[in-house]
Amino acid sequence: MNRPGEAMLAEIAEQPAALQRLLHDGSEEIASARRRIASFAPRLVLFVGRGTSGHAGVYAKYLTEVHGGLPTGFISPSSLTVYKARPVLDKAVVITVSQSGGSPDLVEATAALKALGALTVAVTNNAASALAAVADLHVDVLAGPEKAVAATKTYTSELLALYLLLVGGDASAVPGAAQATLEHDEQVDRAAERYRFTQRVITTGRGFSSATASEAALKLMETSYLSAQAFSAAELLHGPIAVLGPGVPVIAVRTPGAGADSMSPLLERLAAERVDVLTVGPAGGLEVATDGLPEELHPVVNILPLQRLAWRLALDRGEDPDRPRGLLKVTETW
């Protein structure tokens, strides 16, 4: 039997290679899908996804709004599968993100949206999945088999695939930045020691980093059983800031760019109130290597130390992050 956390740690370490594989082997397929979307001339882009893949959809939503200049939103699968709603969706592109491509409600919802006139795109790690078969277009993130229940390499590969699909810029520096970021193990170990007995944590980010904050909270919940909540920096300054105080640390994702600059009022407020803050960024308590990357690609690397923090905390708290209680690798919803 494998040692606790062995699979998750291995998959965290595989990410630079997985990202390079996607760039090398998947670029042509993604470029073709990008051209098909452009020729469709959409007026609206909608996303479907849950959990980790839903967070990838949040990232993609920012990409579409900032670079595509199109209105975006999320479709609730239950509106189609449970309530049988049939919205008017001609000239809409629907992008369904799912690691396994096997959740019945996502498959059914995507099929219904396609029948309603939307151009449907499945982004999965399984080209043989039901979701890949039902969608008009499929993008394989090429992350390879993922054994740990907590998704790591499939998430970063989804982010990179969505960037290539929706922006199409140069991402050749990403694998190297990911490798450099993963080399800061000692910072993660210090942070894990700092939060070993913490029961509650708040994560926060702004703009493109919002998805990172949400994904970090999920990883901490499902591996270390922490009560973790994610808020945008703007939202946290409102009602939720009342929950902060002794014993409730904040993990703030603040890599360079406009989103990070807009977090300054929150960080100044937290410092004034002496809240325990762990910053994720080039000069933060958890350092990431973002030199040469546009702000839009920072989320691919700034989740890496947070994945490893979740892994380390789980082990230090006597848990096995490969086998979170009550969870399966593929969650089937209807």
C-alpha positions in Angstrom: 0.0 0.0 0.0 1.3 3.5 -0.9 2.4 5.8 1.9 -0.2 8.5 2.8 -0.1 11.4 0.4 2.3 9.7 -2.0 0.0 10.0 -5.1 -0.9 13.7 -4.4 2.7 14.7 -3.9 3.8 12.9 -7.1 1.0 14.6 -9.1 1.9 18.0 -7.7 5.5 17.4 -8.9 4.3 16.2 -12.4 2.7 19.6 -13.2 5.6 21.2 -15.1 5.8 18.2 -17.4 2.0 18.0 -17.8 1.9 21.7 -18.8 4.7 21.2 -21.3 2.9 18.2 -22.8 -0.2 20.2 -23.3 1.7 23.0 -25.0 3.6 20.5 -27.2 0.8 18.0 -28.0 -2.4 19.9 -27.5 -1.8 23.3 -29.1 -3.0 22.3 -32.6 -6.3 20.8 -31.3 -6.9 23.9 -29.1 -6.1 26.3 -31.9 -8.6 24.5 -34.2 -11.3 24.8 -31.5 -10.4 28.5 -31.0 -10.9 29.1 -34.8 -14.3 27.3 -34.7 -15.5 29.5 -31.8 -14.4 32.6 -33.7 -16.2 31.6 -36.8 -19.4 31.0 -34.7 -19.2 34.7 -33.7 -20.8 34.3 -30.3 -22.5 37.1 -28.4 -22.4 35.3 -25.1 -20.2 32.7 -23.4 -21.5 30.5 -20.6 -19.6 28.1 -18.4 -20.6 24.8 -16.7 -18.6 23.1 -14.0 -18.4 22.0 -10.4 -15.7 22.0 -7.7 -12.2 22.3 -9.0 -13.4 22.5 -12.6 -15.9 25.1 -11.6 -13.0 27.2 -10.3 -11.3 26.8 -13.6 -14.5 28.1 -15.1 -14.2 31.2 -12.9 -10.8 31.8 -14.3 -12.0 31.4 -17.8 -14.9 33.8 -17.1 -12.3 36.5 -16.3 -10.4 35.7 -19.5 -13.5 36.0 -21.6 -14.7 39.3 -20.1 -11.2 40.9 -20.2 -9.9 39.7 -23.5 -13.0 38.6 -25.4 -15.2 41.6 -24.5 -18.2 39.3 -24.2 -20.8 38.9 -21.5 -20.3 35.7 -19.6 -22.0 33.7 -16.9 -22.5 30.2 -15.4 -25.3 27.8 -16.3 -26.8 25.9 -13.4 -27.1 22.3 -14.6 -30.1 21.7 -12.4 -32.1 24.4 -14.2 -31.9 22.1 -17.3 -31.8 18.6 -15.7 -34.2 19.1 -12.8 -36.4 22.0 -13.8 -36.2 21.3 -17.6 -35.7 25.0 -18.5 -35.0 25.7 -22.1 -33.4 29.1 -22.5 -32.8 30.8 -25.9 -29.1 30.2 -26.6 -28.5 30.8 -30.3 -25.1 32.6 -30.7 -24.0 31.4 -27.3 -20.9 29.3 -26.7 -21.1 26.9 -23.7 -17.8 25.6 -22.2 -18.2 22.7 -19.8 -15.2 21.9 -17.7 -14.9 18.5 -16.1 -11.9 16.5 -15.1 -13.5 13.1 -15.8 -16.2 14.1 -18.2 -18.5 11.6 -16.5 -20.9 13.4 -14.3 -24.4 12.7 -15.6 -25.9 16.1 -15.0 -23.1 17.8 -16.8 -23.5 15.5 -19.8 -27.2 15.9 -19.8 -27.0 19.7 -19.4 -24.4 20.0 -22.2 -26.6 17.9 -24.6 -29.6 20.1 -23.8 -27.7 23.2 -24.4 -26.4 21.9 -27.7 -30.0 21.1 -28.8 -30.9 24.7 -28.0 -28.5 26.0 -30.5 -25.4 26.7 -28.4 -21.9 25.8 -29.7 -20.8 23.4 -26.9 -17.1 22.8 -25.9 -16.0 20.1 -23.4 -12.7 20.6 -21.6 -11.8 17.3 -19.9 -8.9 15.0 -19.1 -10.7 12.1 -20.7 -11.2 12.1 -24.5 -13.3 8.9 -24.2 -15.8 10.4 -21.8 -19.5 10.8 -22.3 -19.1 14.6 -22.1 -16.4 14.7 -24.8 -18.7 12.6 -27.1 -21.8 14.8 -26.6 -20.2 18.2 -27.1 -19.5 19.9 -30.5 -15.9 20.3 -29.7 -13.5 18.7 -27.2 -10.3 19.9 -25.7 -8.2 17.3 -24.0 -6.0 18.8 -21.2 -3.6 15.8 -21.5 -2.7 15.8 -17.8 -2.5 12.0 -17.7 -4.0 9.7 -15.1 -4.7 11.3 -11.8 -4.9 8.9 -8.8 -5.2 11.2 -5.8 -8.8 12.2 -5.1 -7.7 15.9 -4.7 -7.2 17.3 -8.2 -3.9 19.1 -8.8 -2.4 18.6 -12.2 -5.8 18.4 -13.9 -6.6 21.8 -12.5 -3.5 23.6 -13.8 -3.8 21.9 -17.1 -7.4 23.0 -17.4 -6.3 26.6 -16.7 -3.6 26.5 -19.3 -6.0 24.9 -21.9 -8.6 27.6 -21.2 -6.0 30.3 -21.6 -4.9 28.9 -25.0 -8.5 28.4 -26.1 -9.8 31.9 -25.0 -6.7 34.1 -25.4 -4.3 32.2 -27.5 -1.2 34.0 -26.3 2.4 32.7 -25.8 2.5 30.4 -22.7 5.9 28.9 -23.3 7.3 30.2 -20.0 4.7 28.5 -17.9 6.3 25.1 -17.4 9.6 26.7 -16.3 7.8 29.1 -13.9 5.9 26.1 -12.4 9.1 24.2 -11.9 10.8 27.2 -10.2 7.8 27.7 -7.9 7.8 24.1 -6.8 11.4 24.4 -5.6 10.3 26.6 -2.6 9.5 23.6 -0.4 10.9 25.1 2.8 8.4 28.0 2.7 5.5 25.6 2.5 6.8 23.5 5.4 7.1 26.6 7.6 3.6 27.7 6.7 2.3 24.2 7.5 3.9 24.3 10.9 2.4 27.8 11.5 -1.2 26.5 10.7 -1.0 22.9 11.9 -3.6 23.4 14.7 -5.7 26.0 12.9 -9.4 25.1 12.5 -10.6 27.9 10.3 -9.0 29.9 7.5 -10.1 32.6 5.0 -8.6 32.7 1.5 -8.8 35.8 -0.7 -7.7 37.1 -4.1 -8.9 39.6 -6.7 -9.4 39.3 -10.5 -7.7 36.4 -12.0 -6.5 35.2 -8.6 -10.1 34.8 -7.3 -10.2 31.3 -8.7 -6.9 30.5 -6.9 -8.4 31.6 -3.6 -11.4 29.4 -4.1 -9.4 26.4 -5.2 -7.0 26.8 -2.3 -10.0 26.8 0.1 -11.3 23.6 -1.5 -8.0 21.8 -1.2 -7.6 22.7 2.5 -11.2 21.5 3.2 -10.9 18.2 1.3 -7.5 17.2 2.5 -7.0 18.7 6.0 -10.7 19.1 6.9 -10.2 22.8 7.7 -13.2 25.1 7.7 -12.0 27.2 4.8 -13.9 30.0 3.0 -12.9 32.0 -0.1 -13.9 35.6 -0.7 -12.8 38.2 -3.2 -10.8 41.0 -1.6 -13.6 43.4 -2.4 -16.2 41.1 -0.7 -14.0 40.5 2.4 -13.9 44.2 3.1 -17.7 44.1 3.7 -19.6 41.8 6.1 -17.2 38.8 6.1 -14.3 40.8 7.6 -16.2 40.6 10.9 -15.3 36.9 11.3 -11.5 37.7 11.3 -9.6 37.8 14.5 -7.4 35.6 16.7 -7.2 32.1 15.3 -8.7 33.0 11.9 -5.7 33.5 9.5 -6.0 34.9 6.0 -4.2 33.5 2.9 -4.0 36.3 0.4 -3.1 35.6 -3.2 -1.3 38.7 -4.5 0.8 38.2 -7.6 1.8 41.2 -9.7 -0.8 42.9 -11.8 -3.9 45.1 -11.6 -5.8 42.6 -9.4 -3.0 42.6 -6.9 -2.8 46.4 -6.8 -6.6 46.5 -6.0 -6.0 44.3 -2.9 -3.9 47.0 -1.2 -6.9 48.5 0.8 -7.7 45.1 2.2 -4.1 44.2 3.1 -3.6 47.6 4.8 -6.8 47.0 6.9 -5.7 43.5 7.9 -2.3 44.8 8.9 -3.8 47.5 11.0 -6.0 45.0 12.8 -3.0 42.6 13.3 -4.7 39.8 11.4 -2.4 36.8 10.6 -1.9 37.0 6.9 0.1 34.6 4.6 0.7 36.2 1.2 1.2 34.2 -1.9 3.3 36.1 -4.4 6.8 36.7 -5.7 7.9 38.2 -2.4 5.3 36.6 -0.2 5.5 34.0 2.5 4.7 31.5 -0.2 6.8 32.5 -3.1 5.8 32.0 -6.8 7.9 32.6 -9.9 5.9 34.8 -12.2 8.8 36.6 -14.0 8.0 36.8 -17.7 4.3 35.8 -17.3 1.4 38.0 -18.1 -1.0 38.5 -15.2 -3.5 36.2 -16.9 -1.2 33.2 -16.5 -0.2 33.7 -12.8 -3.1 31.5 -11.6 -1.4 28.5 -13.3 1.6 28.8 -10.9 0.2 30.6 -7.8 -1.9 27.6 -6.9 1.1 25.3 -6.7 2.4 26.2 -3.2 -1.1 26.1 -1.9 -1.6 22.6 -3.2 1.5 21.5 -1.4 0.4 23.4 1.7 -2.8 21.4 1.7 -0.8 18.1 1.3 1.7 19.0 4.0 -1.0 20.1 6.5 -3.0 16.9 6.0 0.0 14.8 6.8 1.0 16.9 9.8 -2.6 16.5 11.1 -2.5 12.7 10.7 -4.6 12.5 7.6 -4.1 10.9 4.2 -4.7 13.5 1.5 -4.8 10.7 -1.2 -8.0 9.3 0.4 -10.1 12.1 1.9 -13.0 10.6 3.9 -16.3 10.5 2.1 -14.9 11.5 -1.3 -14.5 9.7 -4.6 -12.4 10.7 -7.6 -15.5 11.0 -9.8 -18.5 12.7 -8.2 -21.7 11.8 -10.0 -24.5 14.3 -9.7 -27.9 14.3 -11.4 
